[in-house]
Amino acid sequence: MDSNIYEIVGLIRDIAFIICFSLICIFLFLTIKKINRLLESLTRHSQNVENITDTIAGKFSGRIGLFSGILKLFSLVGGFSRKKHRKGDN
């Protein structure tokens, strides 16, 4: 009689293990599928942003070139003034 109870408990444990394992596999599959969709969406959006910025940069390349030159000049001047006031210098 005792061995019969142990066999029943073992059988129930095995069935519960198989059910839990299959549910975990299904959950992982669905999660990976959603993550894949999200990554595909992010890839599409980044390509759209890249196309938009290329279009804008192409239209305003002359003006932006002048603007970036002015910014580089200011950063160069600003860089020299920061180097004079470093920590530890007198």
C-alpha positions as CSV (number, residue, x, y, z in Angstrom):
1,M,0.0,0.0,0.0
2,D,2.8,2.4,0.8
3,S,4.6,1.9,-2.5
4,N,1.3,2.6,-4.3
5,I,1.0,6.0,-2.6
6,Y,4.6,6.8,-3.5
7,E,4.0,5.9,-7.1
8,I,0.9,8.1,-7.3
9,V,2.8,11.1,-5.7
10,G,5.6,10.6,-8.1
11,L,3.3,10.4,-11.1
12,I,1.5,13.6,-10.0
13,R,4.9,15.3,-9.5
14,D,6.0,14.3,-13.0
15,I,2.8,15.5,-14.5
16,A,3.1,18.9,-12.7
17,F,6.7,19.2,-13.8
18,I,5.8,18.5,-17.5
19,I,2.9,21.1,-17.3
20,C,5.1,23.8,-15.7
21,F,7.9,23.2,-18.1
22,S,5.6,23.5,-21.1
23,L,4.1,26.7,-19.7
24,I,7.5,28.2,-19.2
25,C,8.5,27.3,-22.7
26,I,5.3,29.0,-24.1
27,F,6.0,32.1,-22.0
28,L,9.6,32.4,-23.2
29,F,8.5,31.9,-26.8
30,L,5.9,34.7,-26.6
31,T,8.3,37.0,-24.8
32,I,11.0,36.5,-27.4
33,K,8.4,37.1,-30.1
34,K,7.4,40.4,-28.6
35,I,11.0,41.5,-28.1
36,N,11.7,40.7,-31.7
37,R,8.8,42.8,-32.9
38,L,9.9,45.7,-30.7
39,L,13.5,45.5,-32.2
40,E,12.1,45.4,-35.7
41,S,10.0,48.5,-34.9
42,L,13.0,50.3,-33.5
43,T,15.1,49.5,-36.5
44,R,12.4,50.9,-38.9
45,H,12.1,54.1,-36.8
46,S,15.9,54.6,-36.7
47,Q,16.1,54.2,-40.5
48,N,13.3,56.7,-40.9
49,V,15.1,59.2,-38.6
50,E,18.3,58.6,-40.5
51,N,16.5,59.3,-43.9
52,I,14.9,62.5,-42.5
53,T,18.2,63.8,-41.1
54,D,20.0,63.0,-44.4
55,T,17.3,64.9,-46.3
56,I,17.5,67.9,-44.0
57,A,21.3,67.9,-44.0
58,G,21.3,67.7,-47.8
59,K,19.0,70.7,-48.2
60,F,20.8,72.9,-45.6
61,S,24.4,71.8,-46.2
62,G,25.6,75.2,-47.1
63,R,24.1,77.0,-44.2
64,I,24.9,74.2,-41.7
65,G,28.5,74.2,-42.9
66,L,28.9,77.9,-42.0
67,F,27.1,77.4,-38.7
68,S,29.3,74.4,-37.8
69,G,32.4,76.5,-38.6
70,I,31.2,79.2,-36.3
71,L,30.5,76.7,-33.5
72,K,34.0,75.1,-33.9
73,L,35.5,78.6,-33.6
74,F,33.6,79.3,-30.4
75,S,34.5,75.9,-29.0
76,L,38.2,76.5,-29.8
77,V,38.1,79.9,-28.1
78,G,36.2,78.4,-25.2
79,G,38.6,75.5,-24.9
80,F,41.6,77.8,-24.5
81,S,39.9,79.8,-21.7
82,R,39.1,76.5,-19.8
83,K,42.6,75.3,-20.0
84,K,43.9,78.4,-18.2
85,H,41.6,77.8,-15.2
86,R,42.2,74.1,-14.5
87,K,42.2,72.8,-11.0
88,G,45.7,73.0,-9.4
89,D,47.1,75.7,-11.7
90,N,48.0,79.1,-10.2
